Amino acid sequence: VERNPGEGEFHQAVREVFDSLGPAVRKHPEYAEASIVRRMCEPERQLMFRVPWVDDAGEVRINRGFRVEFNSALGPFKGGLRFHPSVYLGTVKFLGFEQTFKNALTGLPIGGGKGGSDFDPKGCSEGEVMRFCQSFMTELYRHIGEHTDVPAGDTGVGRREIGYLFGQYKRITNRYESGVLTGKGLGWGGSQVRTEATGYGLAFFVQEMLGAAGTSLDGRRVVVSGSGNVSIHTIEKVHQLGGTVVACSDSSGFVVDEQGIDLDLLRQVKEVERGRIADYADRRYGAELGRGGSIWDVACDVALPCATQNELDADAARALVGNGCRFVAEGANMPTTPEAIDVLHDAGVRFGPGKAANAGGVATSALEMQQNASRASWTFEKTEQRLEGIMRDIHTLCLTTADAYDLPGNYADGANIAGFTQVADAMLALGVV
Ligand code: NDP
């Protein structure tokens, strides 16, 4: 805490992982001897840079850019870029730290990193977003590469932004290096299923969780927070797997739709018109905008927080438990507070942590890197099958690791220990570097 002052979310993420690691460190004293845990807390490299750009009114604007290259023991740094006004070094460090273990769980050769900026794309014109992205890449390009560090999207960074970033990288370096960024468009090096991957992967993971508990998604009431990339594709796949999503949200409120969210309308409002959840409620017969309380007060069997960090607190967890919710899995990064996780565990609710449940996005990014390296383009079906298999394997790894450490059914500890030991073993093999 003293070494990283004012970085509350980073402290929270580190504490959450290290609280699980006692049994692993006792079993492997060599980790302590090599100071693995202390080394893991220190990013390999942290970059912070000025991003100057000119807005449509001709004013010079200054944002701050970040890239934290956390751990490359397993492969090149890999992790998304977040553009949101709340972004500061502590956000990027928490996300990069989490990413290291998540990437290890996928079983693919990728290290962990994360980046972003306090730039707010909301309300900016196309030209402003492009000029910002070009300026951001004008500094970032010297630090990334297909064998070094491979950024992708996250909140506020979708295909449009990846396009502008890739265009600038290509222009500066004079290289069509497809593998330097993932989340690209299908016509210029992107992979099928990447856009859908985090949400689809979450739904596959939840299907496995329910299966392991002897039930299924069929006929289940599901609540999904947010209405961005992860939420929309989670809703789509949950519906395909037989569940009904009865509520979703954005930062201005939530909507309850007992008939099941109408995905076409939601996409029209959020993706095409870039509107608000209230617009969905206005146009959907029978749907109601939530008045008072929170989305977690809506009765459900399965709750999937897919919006942002710390959105589900202890009170929300108690409301979920009181209404009979039996499964919670994180689509967002760290959306459930530590106190809320305790409430859920104490009540016997099965809890799937984000580093396992939302790993489908980065896993498919790694599949995009594989396709770029071999100049291949896989079909949608093949890529989705690979994704489903990876999510099934992560689910099994969490449970078998939890069993091996006498923590049956504890996905959070299972994920932390499994991710940690893979990174730790590679770090031991590579020496003190
Ligand atoms: P988007 O920007 O596409 O969507 C975020 C959604 O969350 C928006 O609907 C936003 O509403 C909503 N939101 C933000 N804050 C709140 C809040 N306080 N209460 C309710 N809703 C809120 O981002 P993504 O879907 O890409 O990412 C969401 C989360 O998933 C993040 O934690 C991200 O790190 C994580 N994640 C994303 C991956 C990906 O592949 N995209 C991969 C793995 C994790 P509004 O429009 O009003 O801002």
Residues whose N, C-alpha, C, O or C-beta is under 5 A from the ligand:
A	BS01	NDP	G153 D154 T155 G156 T198 G226 S227 G228 N229 V230 S231 S249 D250 S251 S252 C306 A307 T308 Q309 G331 A332 N333 N358 G361
